């Protein structure tokens, strides 16, 4: 049986720890200190490092972690898994869509999904974890009620990437890498003020954040109901984008206009 726990880092990052009570794999360790404290507090050995994309707040802690944990529980070097299309320091396994990642410590298997848009070579890792269920670790592609900025990709690429994630089973737990939910919900309500599910979610998010509790993971079924970037083809969303002067002549154009609106939303 596995557990997935958040390790807060920087101002609003989450490093995800997947562990079996003895060994942990960490996803997107942007800094080492919070991971070291988490491992020490729970008496866990570092078994693997998994990276979704090249940004420093997702891989900046890898060197220090490997310096402190050069070998895993089996005496072999700690594996570092990352996207083939990006420069990932210390990577031992380069992965792309269609590949399978099999971790030994803890035992877990993921399939790799290419999700370009935020960066050109971004990947996500989807699996079914014992004791947890279906999961996806999606980095900065899909957020709770939002999506990542288009730093290196096009609207068409990001839309296609989100379509891939949205096609996963509805009960898939979405482990994104930032606590952006409150600001994302503010924008989502500007887009769909009459969305009842979104209104209820807004109240829940406020309560969670007031209690300093993470708003993630959510589920894909939930995101399909409240996330404007998974709803960019909905008539209400299209109408809102058009009212802002956005181009809705194609799916990609409407998505790009929606993302541009969010980029400038205050």
N, C-alpha and C positions, 0 to 999 in steps of 0.2 A: 504494500500500500504506500502511495506517495502523497506528499503534501506540496502545495505551492504557496510560498509566502513572499510578500513584498519586502524589499530592503530599500527604504527611502534613501535617496542620494541627492546631492546638490540642492537646488531649491524645490524642484518638483519632479525629479526622475524617480522611477521605480526600477530597481534591479530585481529580477525575479529569481528566487531560489527554489529549485525542484529537489526535494530530498526524501529519503526513506528513513530518517532518524539516525543514519550513520554517515551517509555521503550526500553531497549536494552538487548539483550542476547549477551554475549561475548564468542568467541570460542578460546580456548587455551591461557588464560591469564597467560603468564609466569611471568609477573611482574605487580604489581597493579598500580604504579604511572601513566603510560601512559593511563590506562583505567580510572582512577579517573579524569585526566585532560580532557579526551574526554567527559566523562559524564557531567562534570561541564560546559564545553564550550557549549554543546548542550542542557543543561537542561534536561538530560535524567535520569530516574531511572533505577537501575540495576534490571533486571527481571529474569535472568537465567545465569548460567555458564555451558558451554559445553566443554568437554575435549575429545581429540582423542587418547592420549596415555600418558604414565606416566612420560616422561622426564621432568626435572625441568623447562626447558624453555617453557613448555606448561601448567604447573599447579602451578608454584611457587608463583603466585600472589593470589591464591585462598584464603588463610587464611586472608591476609590483606583486600581483597575485602569484605569478609564476616564480618570482624570486623567493617568495615565502613558501610556496608549495610546488617545488620543482617536480615532485613525483606524486602520482595519485595513490589510491589505496592498494593497488596491485603492484606498486613499485615502478610502473611505467610512467613516462612523462604525462602530465595532465594534457588531454587533448583540447585544442582550440578550434572550434568549428565556425566557419564564416562564409559569406557569399563569395562565389568564384569571381564575380564581376567587379569586386571592389578590393582596395588595398587594406588588408586586415593584418595587423602586426602579430607575429608568432603563430599564424594560422597553421594548423596541421592537417585540416581537412577542408577543402574548398568544395562548396555545394551549390547546386542550382536546381531549378524545377525538375521534378521527377526523381531526384535523389532521395535516399532514405538515410536518416541519421540514427544509428543505434548506439545509445550510451550504455556503458557497463556499470558505472557507479554514479548515480543510481541507475537501475535498469529501466530504460525508457526508449521508445522508438518514435521518431517523427518523420513526416514526409515534408519535403521542402517545396515551397511555392514561391515563384518569382513574383514580386510585387513592386515593380519600378514606379517611380513617381516622385516620392520624397527625395530619394537618391536613385541613380541609374541602375544600381545592382542590388537594391534592397531585396531581402528574402523574408519569408515568414515560415514558422515551423508549426505544423499541425499534427496532433496525435490524440490518442485515447489513453489517458493515464490511469492506472489502477488506483481506485480510491478517490479520483478526481472526476474522471469522465472526459469527454471530448474537449480539447483545448486548442487555442492558437496563440502563439507568441508572435505578435505582429509589429513590434518596434514602434516606429513613427508613421506607419501607413494608416491604420485605422485607430482612432481614439474613441473613448466613450463620448458619444454625441458629436464627433468631429473626425477630421482626417489631417494628415500631415501637410505642411506647406510643400509646394512644388519647387524644390531647390534645383533639381537636375532633370526632372521629367516633364512630360506634357500632360495637359488635362486628359487627353485620350488614354495615355498610359495609366494615370492614376484611377480613372474611371474603370478601366479594365481590371486593374489590380483589386479595387474594392468589389467589383463584381465577382471575382474569384473567391474572395473572403466571404461575401454575402451568400454564396452558394453552399457554404459549409452548413452542417446541421444546425438547426435553430438553438439547440441547447449547448452549442460550443461556447466555452468560456473564453472571453476575449481579454488577453493579458497584454495591454499596451504599456508603453514605457514612460508615460507622463501623467501627472495629475492636472489635466487641463479641463476637467469636466465642467466646472462652474462657468468658466468663460464660454465654453462650447455651448452650454445650454442657453446662455443669454443670447447667443447668436441664433441658435436653433429656434428659439421662441420668436425672434424677430422675423424669421422665415415662415414659420407655421404657428401663428398665435392661437389658432383654434384647434391645435392637436392636443386632445385630452390626455393621451398617454404621456406626452411631453410635459404638460403642466404638472401632472402627478410626479413625474420624475424630477422636475425642478425642485419641488418641495422636499423630496427625498434627498437630493444632492445637498441642499442647504443644511438639512439636519445632519447628514454624514460629515460634512466639512466642519460644522460647528463643534462636532464631537471629535474632530481631528482623525476621522476614520476614512480610509481610502474609498473612493467611489468605484474602483475597479477590483476584480473583473466584473464586466457585465456579460451578457450573452448576445449572440448574433440575432436571436429573435427580438430581443429588446432593442438592439441597434436598428434593426429594420423598421421598427415602429417609431423611433424618435430621432434618428440621426439624419440630418438633411442631406448628407453626402451619400448615403445609401438610398435616399429618396428623391434624387435629383430628377427622376423621370415622372414623379407624381405631379398631377395637374396643379395642386396648390403650391408646390415648390416652384414649378415653372412660372406660374403667374407672379409669384413674389420676385423671382429673378427678373422677369420682364418688366415689372413695375419699377425696378431699380435701373432700368435702361440696359439690362443684359441681353446678350444674343442668345436666343433659344432655338436657333434654326437647326441644331443637331444636338444629339445627346452630349457630345464632347464639348460643344460650344456652351451649352447650358451649364454643364458641370464646371467648366473653366470660369464662367461668369459668377457662379455661386462661390467658388473658391476665391476669386478676386474680391468679391463682396466681403467675405470673411477676413481677408488680408487687411482690409481697411476699416473693419468694424471696430467701433469703440463704445 
